[in-house]
């Protein structure tokens, strides 16, 4: 297969509210930045793929407005997924493997602030048995957290340490919003989840440029090569799943080659603190692995972009020479229903 790498990554400053700008205005500076970092013009991109959600915007085919901003005329080769941008990157990776393009632009964006994101996410549920009950995303996460506590896998104290570490790391990340002093974060939202255990409402966008083979080496001094990537899904019905485990994450990691050699960095898309513990176990990550040095989704969680950001943050550490082999994970759906795992490596000598 062709070698494909992430050669550039950019993201917006994620804010709790961006009422003053549209999705297009939120996205365009990020696209200009990522193309500038890759040294490419828009017409030099061979394939474009985006990830977003019409439910957030409240109108059908809302992604076409962003595509107009990107520039769809003269006609370009493009696609869209109603999914986190990490899955758009997967589609672009496959496109480059086929040889139909040498470069690809992947972007994702989401504005969660205008409405009730917890209510919007209920539309992901089984429409016959679960969605009519309207359990929101935090309530379902609380069920998973309680299942882990009941199974003896964790306690309320262990996730609190994850929250503190994530937000401390995020303080050095210029793209995440201030998190406050934490004194108001210990009240329960849905027991056993406290406010610190949950992700913030975030508006934001992210973009990545992929390139194949020698094109990647020309565009980046230190490409982040995608050595493997795979995604898997759990059963749709929560009642037939073991919420204390994530077999789809484990299988995706195995198929992506994550267990073939140690990784030094892992960017995990764990919107809730206890999910990091669950993912660490599924991915066999030891204490020697640096997990979510960016602060992760607990610091900024723009819906539809947070998973793509995990890939971008892992790649950025390779670009800066801070990592040699990194793992990136993205999730979508309730209780880690859909999971994608990618393995990134620096150039081998």
FIDO-848441 format. One line per 8 residues: their letters; for each residue x, y, z of C-alpha. Coordinates in nm, 4 decimals. Layout:
REM FIDO-848441
a) X/Y/Z  ... .
REM end
This chain:
REM FIDO-848441
xxxxxxxx) 0.0000/0.0000/0.0000  0.1010/0.3632/-0.0414  0.2419/0.5455/0.2596  0.0095/0.8261/0.3711  0.0937/1.0912/0.6307  -0.0577/1.3838/0.8136  0.1524/1.6792/0.7013  -0.0359/1.9715/0.8571 .
xxxxxxxx) -0.2905/2.0340/1.1330  -0.4761/2.3441/1.2477  -0.7629/2.4140/1.4813  -0.9663/2.7088/1.6032  -0.9575/2.8525/1.9512  -1.2443/2.6557/2.1043  -1.4985/2.8661/2.2901  -1.8098/2.7960/2.4911 .
xxxxxxxx) -2.0112/3.0240/2.2653  -1.9531/3.1768/1.9224  -2.2830/3.3512/1.8602  -2.1058/3.6276/1.6704  -1.9846/3.3981/1.3872  -2.1408/3.1370/1.1591  -2.0052/2.7881/1.1050  -1.8387/2.9083/0.7841 .
xxxxxxxx) -1.6739/3.2042/0.9577  -1.5553/2.9681/1.2317  -1.4049/2.7284/0.9785  -1.2428/2.9459/0.7129  -0.9466/3.0802/0.9182  -0.8609/2.7210/1.0118  -0.8628/2.6114/0.6469  -0.6400/2.9018/0.5453 .
xxxxxxxx) -0.4005/2.8168/0.8283  -0.3714/2.4458/0.7515  -0.3175/2.5066/0.3788  -0.0553/2.7655/0.4639  0.1272/2.5206/0.6886  0.1264/2.2612/0.4104  0.2368/2.5186/0.1542  -0.0578/2.4367/-0.0722 .
xxxxxxxx) -0.3253/2.6322/-0.2551  -0.6863/2.5152/-0.2510  -0.6717/2.4080/-0.6172  -0.3732/2.1804/-0.5401  -0.5820/1.9577/-0.3113  -0.6757/1.6299/-0.4802  -0.9625/1.5300/-0.2514  -1.1688/1.7107/0.0125 .
xxxxxxxx) -1.3734/1.5418/0.2851  -1.5629/1.6961/0.5757  -1.7431/1.5868/0.8900  -2.0307/1.7732/1.0540  -2.3873/1.7289/1.1774  -2.6998/1.8916/1.0358  -2.8745/1.8489/1.3712  -2.6392/2.1035/1.5281 .
xxxxxxxx) -2.7155/2.3634/1.2637  -3.0850/2.2758/1.2542  -3.1068/2.2668/0.8752  -3.0634/2.0046/0.6064  -2.7396/1.9904/0.4031  -2.5830/2.2621/0.6158  -2.2373/2.1348/0.5164  -2.2852/2.2781/0.1647 .
xxxxxxxx) -2.2456/2.6292/0.3057  -1.8998/2.5386/0.4340  -1.8178/2.3697/0.1045  -1.9022/2.6914/-0.0793  -1.6499/2.8650/0.1440  -1.3860/2.6015/0.0673  -1.4465/2.6504/-0.3039  -1.6465/2.3892/-0.4942 .
xxxxxxxx) -1.6221/2.5597/-0.8328  -1.4643/2.4662/-1.0666  -1.5891/2.1208/-0.9594  -1.3687/1.9404/-0.7071  -1.3501/1.5825/-0.5841  -1.5197/1.5940/-0.2449  -1.7268/1.3987/0.0053  -1.8947/1.4454/0.3411 .
xxxxxxxx) -1.9708/1.2245/0.6405  -2.2424/1.2927/0.8960  -1.9905/1.1931/1.1587  -1.6892/1.3165/1.3506  -1.4135/1.4382/1.1218  -1.1970/1.1406/1.2203  -1.4177/0.9275/0.9968  -1.3801/1.1818/0.7174 .
xxxxxxxx) -1.0038/1.1369/0.7549  -1.0511/0.7610/0.7228  -1.2366/0.8106/0.3937  -0.9658/1.0460/0.2671  -0.6948/0.7969/0.3699  -0.8680/0.5254/0.1658  -0.8926/0.7652/-0.1298  -0.5184/0.8298/-0.1207 .
xxxxxxxx) -0.4452/0.4562/-0.0910  -0.6286/0.3966/-0.4181  -0.3932/0.6379/-0.5953  -0.6783/0.8628/-0.7106  -0.5236/1.1592/-0.5259  -0.1896/1.2551/-0.3738  -0.3218/1.5147/-0.1283  -0.6408/1.5500/0.0730 .
xxxxxxxx) -0.7984/1.8182/0.2892  -1.0046/1.6963/0.5836  -1.2023/1.9330/0.8040  -1.4722/1.9219/1.0691  -1.6637/2.1742/1.2733  -1.9445/2.1998/1.5235  -2.1342/2.4654/1.7144  -2.2932/2.3143/2.0225 .
xxxxxxxx) -2.3754/2.6367/2.2036  -2.6967/2.7530/2.0275  -2.9125/2.4667/2.1583  -2.9198/2.1864/2.4148  -2.6471/1.9511/2.2963  -2.7507/1.6837/2.5471  -3.0960/1.6763/2.3888  -2.9620/1.6816/2.0320 .
xxxxxxxx) -2.7435/1.3769/2.0935  -3.0465/1.1656/2.1840  -3.1087/1.1431/1.8084  -2.8161/0.8981/1.7893  -3.0073/0.6382/1.9887  -3.2076/0.3356/1.8786  -3.5234/0.5037/1.7442  -3.7613/0.2287/1.8578 .
xxxxxxxx) -3.6666/0.1384/2.2142  -3.4296/0.4005/2.3564  -3.4752/0.7367/2.1818  -3.8452/0.7675/2.2825  -3.7290/0.7670/2.6462  -3.5060/1.0738/2.5769  -3.2082/0.9713/2.7905  -2.9450/1.2380/2.7320 .
xxxxxxxx) -2.5724/1.1827/2.6768  -2.4746/1.2622/3.0369  -2.7374/1.0295/3.1841  -2.6168/0.7444/2.9622  -2.2547/0.8162/3.0540  -2.3583/0.8044/3.4199  -2.5012/0.4560/3.3642  -2.1659/0.3474/3.2225 .
xxxxxxxx) -1.9745/0.5094/3.5076  -2.1926/0.3395/3.7672  -2.1453/0.0053/3.5923  -1.7676/0.0486/3.6196  -1.7935/0.1401/3.9879  -2.0216/-0.1557/4.0600  -1.7771/-0.3877/3.8815  -1.4912/-0.2607/4.0983 .
xxxxxxxx) -1.3080/-0.1139/3.7982  -1.2887/0.2373/3.9436  -1.4161/0.4729/4.2129  -1.5323/0.8324/4.2136  -1.1884/0.9461/4.3319  -0.9848/0.8054/4.0405  -1.1728/0.9978/3.7664  -1.1296/1.3172/3.9714 .
xxxxxxxx) -0.7524/1.2821/3.9305  -0.7966/1.2463/3.5529  -1.0042/1.5650/3.5429  -0.7394/1.7573/3.7366  -0.4555/1.6314/3.5148  -0.6418/1.7025/3.1909  -0.7287/2.0574/3.2828  -0.3780/2.1255/3.4117 .
xxxxxxxx) -0.2339/2.0066/3.0791  -0.4926/2.2155/2.8912  -0.3662/2.5310/3.0612  -0.0643/2.5171/2.8292  -0.2830/2.4660/2.5207  -0.3699/2.8018/2.3602  -0.6708/2.6533/2.1795  -0.8706/2.5502/2.4861 .
xxxxxxxx) -1.0857/2.7917/2.6903  -1.0115/2.8753/3.0553  -1.1543/2.6108/3.2884  -1.1870/2.8151/3.6077  -1.0490/2.7282/3.9487  -1.2421/2.4015/3.9796  -1.4143/2.4931/4.3058  -1.7586/2.4795/4.1408 .
xxxxxxxx) -1.6896/2.1577/3.9506  -1.7560/1.8941/4.2162  -2.1346/1.9074/4.2277  -2.3253/1.6132/4.0798  -2.4886/1.6536/3.7400  -2.6116/1.2950/3.7229  -2.4724/1.0735/3.9966  -2.1982/0.9490/3.9968 .
xxxxxxxx) -2.0849/1.2112/3.7415  -1.9799/1.5468/3.8751  -1.9317/1.8560/3.6647  -1.5543/1.7965/3.6414  -1.6205/1.4500/3.4990  -1.8041/1.5925/3.1974  -1.6844/1.7756/2.8851  -1.7505/2.1460/2.8353 .
xxxxxxxx) -1.9852/2.2769/2.5689  -1.7478/2.3848/2.2917  -1.7694/2.5498/1.9511  -1.4773/2.4832/1.7225  -1.3250/2.3572/1.3997  -1.0215/2.1606/1.2883  -0.8506/2.0676/0.9632  -0.5814/1.8248/0.8506 .
xxxxxxxx) -0.3879/1.7856/0.5257  -0.2928/1.4346/0.4171  -0.0352/1.3510/0.1548  0.1080/1.0322/0.0067  0.4668/0.9161/-0.0397  0.7208/1.1654/-0.1689  0.4562/1.4384/-0.1764  0.4320/1.4108/0.2022 .
xxxxxxxx) 0.8103/1.4333/0.2380  0.8131/1.7422/0.0192  0.5397/1.9156/0.2183  0.6633/1.8339/0.5689  1.0045/1.8029/0.7286  0.8647/1.5403/0.9676  0.5464/1.3768/0.8376  0.3287/1.1776/1.0777 .
xxxxxxxx) 0.2883/0.8531/0.8843  -0.0372/0.6638/0.9300  0.0868/0.3091/0.9869  -0.2592/0.1719/1.0526  -0.6165/0.2882/1.1030  -0.9391/0.1010/1.1675  -1.2846/0.1640/1.3121  -1.5423/-0.0668/1.4680 .
xxxxxxxx) -1.8888/-0.0361/1.6223  -2.0699/-0.1856/1.9199  -2.4253/-0.3202/1.9082  -2.6790/-0.0386/1.8791  -2.8839/-0.1599/2.1761  -2.7268/-0.0634/2.5075  -2.9001/-0.3556/2.6762  -2.6897/-0.6163/2.4962 .
xxxxxxxx) -2.3558/-0.4444/2.5609  -2.1101/-0.4793/2.8464  -2.0658/-0.1141/2.9382  -1.7542/-0.1930/3.1432  -1.5558/-0.2926/2.8338  -1.4899/-0.1612/2.4821  -1.4282/-0.4591/2.2525  -1.4707/-0.2427/1.9408 .
xxxxxxxx) -1.1822/-0.0205/2.0532  -0.9661/-0.3242/2.1203  -1.0454/-0.4771/1.7815  -0.9842/-0.1499/1.5969  -0.6495/-0.1127/1.7746  -0.5523/-0.4699/1.6859  -0.6420/-0.4195/1.3193  -0.4544/-0.0880/1.3136 .
xxxxxxxx) -0.1382/-0.2546/1.4487  -0.1395/-0.0691/1.7797  -0.0212/-0.3745/1.9734  0.2703/-0.4558/1.7444  0.5045/-0.2067/1.9142  0.4851/0.0317/2.2127  0.3534/0.3852/2.1723  0.4844/0.6836/2.3665 .
xxxxxxxx) 0.1785/0.9104/2.3293  -0.1965/0.8502/2.3189  -0.4610/1.1075/2.2360  -0.7865/0.9518/2.3564  -1.1287/1.0905/2.2730  -1.2721/1.0380/2.6218  -1.5413/1.3020/2.6803  -1.6019/1.1682/3.0324 .
xxxxxxxx) -1.3238/1.1033/3.2837  -1.3995/0.7382/3.3538  -1.3935/0.6598/2.9808  -1.0195/0.7248/2.9813  -0.9793/0.4384/3.2302  -1.1891/0.2112/3.0109  -0.9939/0.3051/2.6973  -0.6565/0.2650/2.8691 .
xxxxxxxx) -0.7518/-0.0927/2.9532  -0.8834/-0.1732/2.6039  -0.5739/-0.0222/2.4399  -0.3264/-0.1767/2.6892  -0.1693/0.1570/2.7743  0.0784/0.1547/3.0614  0.1780/0.4353/3.2952  0.4779/0.5107/3.0716 .
xxxxxxxx) 0.2474/0.6406/2.7938  0.1700/1.0127/2.7903  -0.2088/1.0356/2.7648  -0.3877/1.3454/2.6359  -0.1049/1.5969/2.6778  -0.3318/1.8466/2.4981  -0.5932/1.8237/2.7717  -0.8232/1.6088/2.5607 .
xxxxxxxx) -1.1981/1.6380/2.5254  -1.2327/1.7310/2.8932  -1.0787/2.0680/2.8057  -1.2532/2.1310/2.4716  -1.5088/1.9049/2.3070  -1.6391/2.0545/1.9822  -1.8906/1.7972/1.8617  -1.7930/1.6493/1.5229 .
xxxxxxxx) -1.4375/1.7863/1.5491  -1.3054/1.6498/1.8805  -1.2074/1.3128/1.7316  -1.0266/1.4706/1.4379  -0.8437/1.6930/1.6861  -0.7111/1.3852/1.8656  -0.5500/1.2728/1.5376  -0.4198/1.6223/1.4753 .
xxxxxxxx) -0.2751/1.6642/1.8254  -0.0991/1.3266/1.8038  0.0420/1.4190/1.4629  0.1516/1.7620/1.5862  0.3663/1.6016/1.8573  0.5393/1.3971/1.5877  0.5849/1.7094/1.3746  0.7532/1.8809/1.6711 .
xxxxxxxx) 0.9764/1.5832/1.7447  0.8061/1.5145/2.0808  0.6811/1.1676/1.9845  0.8054/0.8805/1.7722  0.4995/0.6531/1.7777  0.1594/0.7811/1.8814  -0.1891/0.6388/1.9066  -0.4998/0.8452/1.8310 .
xxxxxxxx) -0.8557/0.7455/1.9185  -1.1928/0.8912/1.8238  -1.5407/0.7954/1.9358  -1.8995/0.8718/1.8478  -2.2360/0.7699/1.9873  -2.3439/0.6865/2.3443  -2.1091/0.5075/2.5829  -1.8221/0.4705/2.3328 .
xxxxxxxx) -2.0440/0.3044/2.0722  -1.8267/0.3701/1.7650  -1.4484/0.3781/1.7919  -1.1636/0.4584/1.5540  -0.7965/0.3957/1.6286  -0.4973/0.5179/1.4280  -0.1257/0.4588/1.4743  0.1081/0.7404/1.3697 .
xxxxx) 0.4859/0.7236/1.3384  0.7731/0.9576/1.2672  0.9910/0.8922/0.9629  1.1957/0.5775/1.0090  1.5738/0.6211/0.9682 .
REM end
